[in-house]
């Protein structure tokens, strides 16, 4: 049985998990490194298809394009089910450039189109937070 998770608790868990990963060695790397929190509304009627698509295709193609996925969660809110994940990036310019490449990937476009045709719309609202660690972050 899933217990609802408040957004504030989910954000705290995501930030704690991101902080547990490798810390950049140099001061310059620490100053420019960012983490990206992504929250997707997913639908109970086809969430297994969504998870299969992300697990088997999106994550694989993201890796090809240089994405570093730190962690992934499913959260059940009061009004919706969410898929939440954190990405690590060396800087914001790299993040934007790699997202552009991923969104233009022909294989990903085919997979998105075919899975939508078979299972319907799989993602509703998308939220994003680009996070830069504070100087006192562990």
VENFENUR-V159134 format. One record per pair of residues at least 12 apart in sequence whose C-alpha atoms are under 10 Angstrom apart, sorted by the first residue. I is the first residue (numbers start at 1). J is the second residue. D is the distance in whole Angstrom. If there is no record, write none. Layout:
I_J_D ; I_J_D
//
This chain:
2_75_8 ; 2_76_7 ; 2_77_10 ; 3_75_9 ; 3_76_7 ; 3_77_8 ; 3_78_9 ; 4_75_7 ; 4_76_5 ; 4_77_5 ; 4_78_6 ; 4_79_9 ; 4_80_10 ; 4_81_9 ; 5_74_10 ; 5_75_6 ; 5_76_6 ; 5_77_6 ; 5_78_8 ; 5_81_10 ; 6_75_9 ; 6_76_9 ; 6_77_7 ; 6_78_8 ; 7_75_9 ; 7_76_10 ; 7_77_8 ; 7_78_10 ; 10_73_9 ; 10_74_10 ; 10_75_8 ; 10_76_10 ; 10_77_10 ; 10_84_9 ; 11_37_9 ; 11_39_10 ; 11_84_9 ; 13_73_10 ; 14_37_8 ; 14_70_9 ; 14_71_8 ; 14_72_9 ; 14_73_9 ; 14_84_8 ; 14_85_8 ; 14_86_7 ; 15_35_9 ; 15_37_9 ; 15_86_9 ; 15_131_9 ; 15_133_10 ; 16_138_10 ; 17_70_8 ; 17_71_7 ; 17_72_10 ; 17_86_9 ; 18_35_7 ; 18_36_10 ; 18_37_9 ; 18_69_10 ; 18_70_6 ; 18_71_8 ; 18_85_10 ; 18_86_7 ; 18_87_8 ; 18_88_8 ; 19_35_10 ; 19_70_10 ; 19_133_9 ; 19_137_8 ; 19_138_7 ; 20_70_9 ; 20_138_9 ; 21_70_7 ; 21_71_10 ; 21_88_9 ; 22_70_10 ; 22_88_10 ; 23_137_10 ; 23_138_9 ; 24_90_9 ; 27_135_10 ; 29_90_7 ; 29_91_9 ; 30_90_9 ; 30_91_10 ; 30_132_9 ; 30_133_8 ; 30_134_9 ; 30_135_8 ; 31_90_9 ; 31_91_9 ; 31_132_8 ; 31_133_8 ; 31_134_9 ; 31_135_8 ; 32_89_9 ; 32_90_6 ; 32_91_5 ; 32_92_8 ; 32_93_10 ; 32_132_8 ; 32_133_9 ; 33_88_8 ; 33_89_6 ; 33_90_4 ; 33_91_5 ; 33_92_8 ; 33_131_9 ; 33_132_7 ; 33_133_8 ; 34_87_8 ; 34_88_6 ; 34_89_5 ; 34_90_6 ; 34_91_6 ; 34_92_7 ; 34_95_9 ; 34_130_7 ; 34_131_6 ; 34_132_5 ; 34_133_7 ; 35_68_10 ; 35_69_10 ; 35_70_9 ; 35_86_7 ; 35_87_6 ; 35_88_4 ; 35_89_6 ; 35_90_9 ; 35_91_9 ; 35_92_9 ; 35_95_9 ; 35_129_8 ; 35_130_6 ; 35_131_5 ; 35_132_6 ; 35_133_8 ; 36_69_9 ; 36_70_10 ; 36_85_8 ; 36_86_5 ; 36_87_5 ; 36_88_6 ; 36_89_8 ; 36_92_9 ; 36_95_9 ; 36_128_7 ; 36_129_6 ; 36_130_5 ; 36_131_6 ; 36_132_9 ; 37_70_10 ; 37_71_10 ; 37_72_10 ; 37_84_7 ; 37_85_6 ; 37_86_5 ; 37_87_7 ; 37_88_9 ; 37_127_8 ; 37_128_6 ; 37_129_5 ; 37_130_6 ; 37_131_7 ; 38_72_9 ; 38_82_10 ; 38_83_8 ; 38_84_6 ; 38_85_5 ; 38_86_6 ; 38_87_8 ; 38_126_7 ; 38_127_6 ; 38_128_5 ; 38_129_7 ; 38_130_9 ; 39_72_10 ; 39_73_9 ; 39_74_9 ; 39_75_10 ; 39_82_6 ; 39_83_6 ; 39_84_5 ; 39_85_7 ; 39_86_9 ; 39_125_8 ; 39_126_6 ; 39_127_5 ; 39_128_6 ; 39_129_9 ; 40_74_9 ; 40_75_10 ; 40_80_10 ; 40_81_8 ; 40_82_5 ; 40_83_5 ; 40_84_6 ; 40_85_9 ; 40_122_10 ; 40_123_6 ; 40_124_7 ; 40_125_6 ; 40_126_5 ; 40_127_7 ; 40_128_9 ; 41_74_10 ; 41_75_10 ; 41_76_10 ; 41_77_10 ; 41_79_10 ; 41_80_7 ; 41_81_6 ; 41_82_5 ; 41_83_6 ; 41_84_9 ; 41_122_9 ; 41_123_6 ; 41_124_5 ; 41_125_5 ; 41_126_6 ; 41_127_9 ; 42_74_9 ; 42_75_10 ; 42_76_10 ; 42_80_7 ; 42_81_6 ; 42_82_6 ; 42_83_7 ; 42_121_9 ; 42_122_6 ; 42_123_5 ; 42_124_6 ; 42_125_8 ; 42_126_9 ; 43_80_8 ; 43_81_6 ; 43_82_8 ; 43_83_10 ; 43_121_9 ; 43_122_7 ; 43_123_7 ; 43_124_8 ; 44_80_9 ; 44_81_7 ; 44_82_10 ; 44_122_9 ; 45_119_9 ; 45_120_10 ; 45_122_9 ; 46_119_6 ; 46_120_8 ; 46_121_8 ; 46_122_7 ; 46_123_10 ; 47_74_10 ; 47_81_9 ; 47_82_10 ; 47_83_9 ; 47_119_9 ; 47_122_7 ; 47_123_9 ; 48_122_10 ; 49_115_8 ; 49_116_10 ; 49_118_9 ; 49_119_7 ; 49_120_10 ; 49_122_8 ; 50_83_9 ; 50_115_9 ; 50_116_10 ; 50_119_9 ; 50_121_9 ; 50_122_6 ; 50_123_8 ; 51_74_10 ; 51_83_9 ; 51_122_10 ; 53_108_10 ; 53_111_8 ; 53_112_8 ; 53_115_8 ; 53_122_10 ; 57_107_9 ; 57_108_8 ; 57_111_8 ; 57_112_9 ; 58_102_9 ; 58_107_10 ; 58_108_7 ; 58_111_9 ; 58_112_9 ; 60_108_10 ; 61_102_7 ; 61_105_8 ; 61_107_8 ; 61_108_7 ; 62_98_9 ; 62_99_9 ; 62_101_9 ; 62_102_7 ; 62_103_10 ; 62_105_10 ; 62_108_9 ; 63_102_10 ; 64_98_10 ; 64_102_9 ; 65_97_10 ; 65_98_6 ; 65_99_8 ; 65_100_10 ; 65_101_7 ; 65_102_6 ; 65_105_9 ; 66_89_9 ; 66_94_9 ; 66_95_9 ; 66_98_7 ; 66_99_9 ; 66_101_10 ; 66_102_9 ; 67_87_7 ; 67_88_7 ; 67_89_8 ; 67_94_10 ; 67_95_8 ; 67_98_7 ; 67_99_9 ; 67_102_9 ; 68_86_9 ; 68_87_6 ; 68_88_5 ; 68_89_7 ; 68_90_10 ; 69_85_7 ; 69_86_6 ; 69_87_5 ; 69_88_7 ; 69_89_9 ; 70_85_7 ; 70_86_5 ; 70_87_5 ; 70_88_7 ; 71_84_8 ; 71_85_6 ; 71_86_6 ; 71_87_8 ; 71_88_10 ; 72_84_6 ; 72_85_4 ; 72_86_7 ; 72_87_9 ; 73_85_6 ; 73_86_9 ; 80_124_10 ; 82_123_9 ; 82_124_9 ; 82_125_9 ; 82_126_9 ; 83_123_9 ; 83_126_10 ; 84_126_10 ; 84_127_9 ; 84_128_10 ; 85_128_10 ; 86_128_10 ; 86_129_9 ; 86_130_10 ; 86_131_10 ; 87_130_9 ; 88_130_10 ; 88_131_10 ; 89_130_10 ; 91_132_9 ; 92_130_8 ; 92_131_10 ; 92_132_10 ; 95_130_10
//
